[in-house]
Amino acid sequence: MPSSSSAPRLPGQPGAHRSVPGAPDPDPGDTDPIPDGISTGASAGSAGSATRVPAPAAASSVPATGAPSASRLSGRLRRLDRAVRPALAVYALTAIVHLVLLSAMTAPGGPGLRNRLLAWDGGLYVGIAADGYADALTYTPQGELTGSNLAFFPLYPLLIRALHGLTGLDHDLAAIVGAHLALVATLIVLHRLLERLYGRRTATIGIVLLAGAQPMAVSFFMGYSESLFLALAAGTLLATHRRAWLTAGVLALLTGLTRPAAAAVVLALVVAAVLHLLRERRISWRPVAGVALGCVGTPAYLWWVGRRTGHLDAWFTVQKAGWGTHWDGGAAFFAFLGRTLAHSDGWIPVSTAVLLLALLCATVLAWRRDAWPPLVVYGTGIVIMTLGQSNYYHSKLRLLVPAVIFLVPAARALARAHRRTTVVVLTAATLFGCWYGAYMLTVWQYAI
């Protein structure tokens, strides 16, 4: 909350923050988010306009000579710079640390940096982009069903193919470039969303935690779909917060074509639309249409897989056969925790268990009365879907990187801390997060 000694600002004054229903006041140290819905073109840089002496009436008859247009353009450029600069800085710094550590930890004679960034699922996405999907279910010579690339949703491979066609890059490099471009978009959009909810300082700290400090943030820089998924999910949430319902619906639809975890995005959109309709006390078609659009993506792909293979449940069957993934209500997760914490002496299982518990506790801490419900629903949904499935325990930290919600308590606490404390903590956390991801890619022998 702002300091009690700070003077209140009137709406429209520089430094005034827009009141967001259900969201707290900005953290101390945040400065001047531009209120949405208020034109800043003519007023940018004119803090004293409220006391300015009105011009004589005769002056109004003199036609303007492009000054308002130039002022609007200048205001837009300032807003663009304000929105993009923190995201680009965070991207550049975290990319350097991730890639330098990953290169340093790669053994001579082993797979190079490019191969590391395309490991495991990255190769499957590249294969889909280059050669398309399997035509049918696949079986071993003994007749047992196996996993196939039908388990992977199509939007990221389409992005790879588009970049390959537009730039001439090979599919491998197009996959890496696509992930990095999507990460830049993620950081820009997520920074804007967190700034609207918590203030600029918290938003900047939040994207540092996202791209650098959280374990397995390295997957954002790899040929994986996490960065594209989060860019679209954050875009959906931002559009929802701005009540741009049709935009939110289209982005949720695209999210549903990226990863099955889009169910959490759609649920957040439904919650936002219901709260809006209850607040307005009338039915309006845009929120309803947005929700309807958002619900289309994932079912459309599941239907396509079923039609292609001749089995309606083909996608679920492929997931279970290839990766052992199915909903078990968290039974596998809790069994892993009990087994690991009681008997394991391995670094990877023990660290994974401890980090998962820490992220789970941070998620609970984010359930505050002043939290924005759609963000809580989205992040908690990602956490529940990840921990409630029977997939590999060593993949769960990677599957959680788009959740965001468990980063909010730490970001808000660091925003209130002394600047030196914040810098030291963020530096240490980023070095740990980047090292952990590099370790999992270079030392750990199984999939992430």
C-alpha positions in Angstrom: 0.0 0.0 0.0 1.2 3.5 -0.6 2.9 5.4 2.3 0.5 7.3 4.4 2.7 10.4 4.0 2.4 10.6 0.3 0.0 13.1 -1.0 -3.0 11.8 -3.0 -3.1 12.4 -6.7 -6.2 13.2 -8.7 -7.1 11.0 -11.7 -5.4 12.4 -14.8 -2.4 13.9 -12.9 1.0 12.4 -13.6 1.7 9.6 -11.2 -2.0 8.8 -10.7 -2.8 5.1 -10.7 -6.0 3.7 -12.2 -8.1 1.9 -9.6 -8.5 -1.7 -10.6 -11.5 -3.5 -9.0 -10.2 -6.4 -6.8 -6.6 -5.3 -7.1 -4.4 -3.7 -4.5 -2.8 -0.3 -4.7 0.6 -0.2 -6.4 3.7 -1.1 -4.4 6.0 1.6 -3.0 8.5 2.7 -5.6 6.1 2.2 -8.6 5.9 5.3 -10.7 3.4 6.6 -13.1 1.6 3.8 -14.9 -0.5 5.4 -17.6 -4.2 5.0 -16.9 -6.0 3.0 -19.5 -8.9 4.6 -21.2 -7.3 8.1 -20.7 -5.8 9.8 -23.7 -2.3 10.8 -23.0 -1.4 12.3 -26.4 -2.2 15.9 -25.7 -1.3 15.8 -22.0 2.0 14.0 -22.0 4.7 16.0 -20.4 2.3 18.8 -19.3 2.0 18.3 -15.6 0.9 21.8 -15.0 -2.0 21.7 -17.4 -4.6 21.9 -14.6 -3.5 25.4 -13.6 -2.7 26.8 -17.1 -4.5 30.0 -18.0 -7.0 29.3 -20.8 -6.1 30.7 -24.2 -8.2 33.6 -25.5 -11.3 32.6 -27.4 -10.0 34.0 -30.6 -7.2 31.5 -30.6 -9.6 28.7 -31.1 -10.4 29.9 -34.5 -6.8 29.4 -35.7 -6.6 25.9 -37.3 -4.1 23.5 -35.9 -1.2 22.6 -38.2 -0.5 19.0 -37.2 0.6 19.6 -33.6 -2.1 17.4 -32.1 -1.2 14.6 -34.4 2.5 14.9 -33.6 1.7 15.0 -29.9 -0.4 11.8 -30.2 2.4 10.1 -32.0 5.0 11.2 -29.4 2.7 10.0 -26.6 2.3 6.6 -28.3 6.0 6.2 -28.8 6.6 7.0 -25.1 4.1 4.4 -24.1 5.6 1.9 -26.4 9.1 2.5 -25.1 7.7 2.3 -21.5 6.1 -1.0 -22.2 8.9 -2.6 -24.2 12.1 -1.5 -22.5 11.9 -3.5 -19.3 10.9 -6.7 -21.2 13.8 -6.3 -23.7 16.3 -5.7 -20.9 15.1 -8.7 -18.9 15.1 -10.9 -22.0 18.7 -9.8 -23.0 20.1 -10.3 -19.5 18.5 -13.7 -18.8 19.2 -15.0 -22.3 22.9 -14.2 -21.8 23.1 -15.9 -18.4 21.1 -19.0 -19.5 23.1 -19.5 -22.7 26.5 -18.8 -21.2 26.0 -21.2 -18.3 24.5 -23.8 -20.7 27.6 -23.5 -23.0 30.0 -23.6 -20.1 28.4 -26.8 -18.7 28.4 -28.6 -22.0 31.1 -31.2 -22.1 33.7 -31.0 -25.0 32.8 -33.4 -27.7 29.2 -33.7 -26.6 26.0 -32.1 -28.1 26.5 -28.5 -28.8 24.4 -25.5 -27.7 22.0 -25.8 -30.6 21.4 -29.4 -30.0 20.8 -28.7 -26.3 18.2 -26.1 -27.1 16.4 -28.7 -29.3 16.6 -31.6 -27.0 13.7 -34.0 -26.2 10.4 -32.4 -27.2 12.1 -29.8 -29.4 13.1 -32.5 -31.9 9.5 -33.6 -32.1 8.2 -30.1 -32.7 10.8 -29.6 -35.5 9.8 -33.0 -37.0 6.1 -31.9 -37.1 7.0 -28.6 -38.7 9.1 -30.3 -41.3 7.2 -33.5 -42.1 3.7 -33.2 -40.5 1.9 -35.5 -38.2 1.7 -39.3 -38.1 -1.2 -40.6 -40.2 -2.4 -43.1 -37.7 -1.7 -44.7 -34.3 1.7 -46.4 -34.1 2.5 -49.8 -32.6 5.6 -51.8 -31.6 6.4 -55.1 -33.5 4.7 -56.8 -30.6 1.5 -54.9 -31.2 1.7 -52.5 -28.3 0.6 -48.9 -28.8 3.4 -46.3 -28.6 3.5 -42.6 -28.3 3.7 -40.4 -31.4 3.9 -36.7 -32.4 0.1 -36.6 -32.4 0.4 -35.8 -28.7 1.8 -32.3 -29.5 -0.5 -29.5 -30.3 -0.1 -27.7 -33.7 0.4 -24.0 -33.2 4.1 -24.0 -32.3 5.0 -26.2 -35.2 3.0 -23.9 -37.5 5.0 -21.0 -36.1 8.2 -22.9 -36.9 7.0 -23.6 -40.4 6.0 -20.0 -40.9 9.4 -18.7 -39.8 11.1 -21.2 -42.0 9.1 -20.1 -45.0 9.4 -16.4 -44.4 13.1 -16.2 -43.4 14.7 -19.3 -45.1 16.0 -20.4 -41.7 16.2 -24.2 -41.3 13.6 -25.7 -39.2 15.9 -26.2 -36.2 16.9 -22.6 -36.0 13.4 -21.4 -36.8 12.2 -23.4 -33.7 14.7 -21.6 -31.5 14.1 -18.2 -33.0 10.3 -18.7 -32.7 10.6 -19.6 -29.0 12.7 -16.5 -28.3 10.4 -14.2 -30.2 7.5 -15.6 -28.2 9.4 -15.1 -25.0 9.9 -11.4 -25.8 6.1 -11.1 -26.5 5.5 -12.9 -23.2 7.6 -10.5 -21.2 6.0 -7.4 -22.8 2.5 -8.6 -22.2 3.0 -10.1 -18.8 4.8 -6.9 -17.6 1.8 -4.9 -18.8 -0.6 -7.1 -17.0 1.3 -7.2 -13.7 1.8 -3.4 -13.9 -1.9 -2.9 -14.1 -2.5 -5.2 -11.1 0.4 -4.4 -8.8 2.5 -1.6 -10.2 5.6 -1.2 -12.4 8.2 -2.2 -9.9 6.5 -5.5 -9.0 5.9 -6.1 -12.7 9.6 -5.8 -13.6 10.6 -8.0 -10.7 8.0 -10.5 -11.7 9.3 -11.0 -15.2 12.9 -11.3 -13.9 11.7 -14.2 -11.7 9.8 -15.7 -14.6 12.6 -15.7 -17.2 15.6 -16.1 -14.9 15.0 -17.3 -11.4 12.4 -20.1 -11.5 13.8 -23.6 -12.0 13.6 -24.8 -15.6 13.0 -21.2 -17.0 15.6 -22.4 -19.6 12.7 -24.1 -21.4 11.5 -20.6 -22.5 14.7 -20.4 -24.6 14.4 -23.9 -26.1 12.5 -25.3 -29.0 9.5 -25.9 -26.7 6.0 -24.4 -26.8 6.1 -22.9 -23.2 7.0 -19.4 -24.4 4.3 -19.3 -27.1 1.7 -20.7 -24.7 2.5 -18.1 -22.0 2.5 -15.3 -24.5 -1.0 -16.2 -25.6 -2.2 -17.0 -22.0 -0.9 -13.6 -20.7 -2.5 -11.9 -23.7 -5.8 -13.5 -22.9 -5.6 -12.3 -19.3 -4.5 -8.8 -20.3 -7.4 -8.6 -22.8 -9.8 -9.8 -20.2 -8.6 -7.2 -17.7 -9.2 -4.6 -20.4 -12.6 -6.1 -21.1 -11.7 -6.7 -24.7 -13.7 -9.9 -24.7 -13.5 -10.9 -28.3 -9.7 -10.4 -28.4 -9.5 -12.5 -25.2 -11.6 -15.2 -26.8 -9.5 -15.4 -30.0 -6.2 -15.5 -27.9 -7.7 -18.2 -25.7 -8.6 -20.2 -28.8 -5.0 -20.0 -30.0 -3.8 -20.9 -26.6 -6.0 -24.0 -26.9 -4.1 -25.0 -30.1 -0.7 -24.7 -28.3 -1.0 -26.9 -25.1 -3.7 -28.8 -23.4 -3.1 -26.7 -20.3 -5.2 -24.0 -22.0 -8.1 -25.4 -20.0 -6.8 -23.1 -17.2 -6.9 -20.1 -19.5 -10.4 -20.8 -20.6 -11.5 -21.3 -17.0 -10.0 -17.9 -16.1 -11.8 -16.3 -19.0 -15.1 -17.9 -17.8 -14.6 -16.6 -14.3 -13.8 -13.1 -15.6 -16.9 -13.0 -17.8 -19.2 -14.3 -15.1 -17.9 -11.7 -12.6 -18.3 -9.0 -15.2 -21.9 -10.0 -16.0 -22.8 -10.2 -12.3 -21.3 -6.7 -11.8 -23.1 -5.3 -14.8 -26.4 -7.1 -13.9 -27.2 -7.6 -17.5 -26.3 -10.0 -20.3 -24.1 -8.6 -23.0 -23.0 -10.6 -26.0 -19.3 -9.8 -26.1 -18.2 -11.7 -22.9 -20.4 -14.7 -23.9 -19.0 -14.7 -27.4 -15.4 -14.4 -26.0 -16.0 -17.4 -23.8 -17.5 -19.4 -26.7 -14.5 -18.6 -28.9 -12.0 -19.6 -26.2 -13.6 -23.0 -25.7 -13.0 -24.0 -29.3 -9.2 -24.5 -29.6 -8.4 -27.6 -27.6 -11.5 -29.6 -28.5 -10.9 -28.8 -32.2 -7.5 -30.4 -32.1 -8.6 -33.4 -30.1 -11.4 -33.9 -32.6 -8.9 -33.7 -35.5 -6.7 -36.3 -34.0 -9.6 -38.6 -33.4 -10.8 -38.1 -37.0 -7.3 -38.7 -38.4 -6.8 -41.9 -36.5 -10.4 -43.2 -36.4 -10.4 -43.2 -32.6 -12.2 -40.4 -30.7 -10.0 -40.8 -27.7 -6.8 -41.2 -29.7 -5.0 -38.2 -28.1 -5.5 -39.4 -24.6 -4.5 -42.9 -25.6 -1.3 -41.7 -27.3 -0.4 -39.6 -24.2 -0.8 -42.6 -21.9 1.0 -45.0 -24.1 4.0 -42.7 -24.8 4.5 -40.8 -21.6 2.3 -42.5 -19.0 0.3 -39.3 -18.7 -3.2 -39.5 -17.3 -5.2 -37.9 -14.6 -4.8 -39.6 -11.3 -5.8 -36.9 -8.8 -2.2 -36.4 -7.6 -1.6 -39.9 -6.5 1.7 -40.2 -8.4 2.8 -36.8 -7.1 2.2 -37.6 -3.5 3.7 -41.1 -3.9 6.8 -39.4 -5.3 7.0 -37.0 -2.4 6.7 -39.7 0.2 9.2 -41.9 -1.5 11.7 -39.2 -2.1 11.6 -37.3 1.2 11.8 -40.6 3.1 14.4 -42.6 1.2 16.0 -40.9 -1.8 19.6 -39.7 -1.7 19.6 -38.4 -5.3 20.0 -34.7 -6.0 17.5 -34.5 -8.8 14.5 -36.1 -7.0 15.2 -34.4 -3.7 15.6 -30.9 -5.2 12.6 -31.5 -7.4 10.5 -32.4 -4.4 11.6 -29.5 -2.3 11.1 -27.0 -5.2 7.7 -28.3 -6.0 6.6 -28.0 -2.4 8.0 -24.4 -2.3 6.1 -23.5 -5.4 2.9 -25.1 -4.0 3.3 -23.0 -0.8 3.9 -19.8 -2.8 0.7 -20.6 -4.8 -1.3 -20.8 -1.6 0.3 -17.5 -0.5 -1.0 -15.9 -3.7 -4.6 -16.6 -2.7 -5.2 -13.2 -1.1 -8.4 -11.2 -0.9 -7.0 -8.5 -3.1 -5.8 -10.9 -5.8 -7.4 -10.7 -9.2 -9.6 -13.8 -9.5 -8.8 -14.7 -13.2 -5.0 -14.7 -12.5 -5.5 -16.9 -9.4 -7.8 -19.3 -11.3 -5.3 -19.5 -14.3 -2.2 -20.1 -12.2 -3.8 -22.5 -9.7 -5.3 -24.4 -12.7 -1.9 -24.9 -14.2 -0.6 -26.1 -10.8 -3.4 -28.5 -10.3 -3.2 -30.0 -13.8 0.5 -30.4 -13.5 0.5 -32.1 -10.1 -2.7 -34.0 -10.7 -1.3 -36.0 -13.6 0.9 -39.1 -13.6 3.6 -37.7 -15.9 7.3 -37.9 -15.1 8.3 -36.2 -11.8 11.3 -34.6 -13.4 9.1 -32.8 -16.0 6.8 -31.1 -13.5 9.1 -28.1 -12.8 9.2 -27.4 -16.6 5.4 -27.9 -16.9 4.9 -25.3 -14.2 7.0 -22.5 -15.7 3.9 -20.8 -17.3 1.9 -20.7 -14.1 3.1 -17.2 -13.0 0.9 -17.2 -9.9 3.5 -18.5 -7.4 5.9 -15.7 -8.5 3.6 -12.9 -7.4 4.1 -13.1 -3.6 7.9 -13.0 -4.0 7.7 -10.1 -6.6 5.5 -8.1 -4.3 7.7 -8.7 -1.3 10.9 -7.7 -3.2 9.1 -4.6 -4.5 8.8 -3.4 -1.0 12.3 -4.3 0.0 15.4 -2.0 -0.1 16.8 -1.7 -3.6 20.1 -3.4 -2.6 18.3 -6.3 -1.1 16.1 -6.7 -4.2 19.2 -6.6 -6.5 21.1 -9.2 -4.4 18.2 -11.6 -4.1 17.3 -11.3 -7.8 20.9 -11.9 -8.9 21.3 -14.9 -6.6 17.9 -16.4 -7.6 18.6 -15.8 -11.4 22.0 -17.5 -11.2 20.5 -20.5 -9.4 17.6 -20.8 -11.8 19.8 -20.6 -14.8 22.3 -23.0 -13.3 19.5 -25.5 -12.4 18.2 -25.5 -15.9 21.6 -26.0 -17.5 22.3 -28.8 -15.0 19.1 -30.6 -16.0 20.0 -30.3 -19.7 23.7 -31.3 -19.4 24.0 -33.7 -16.5 20.5 -35.2 -16.0 20.1 -38.0 -18.6 16.4 -38.1 -18.8 13.8 -35.8 -20.4 12.9 -32.5 -18.9 
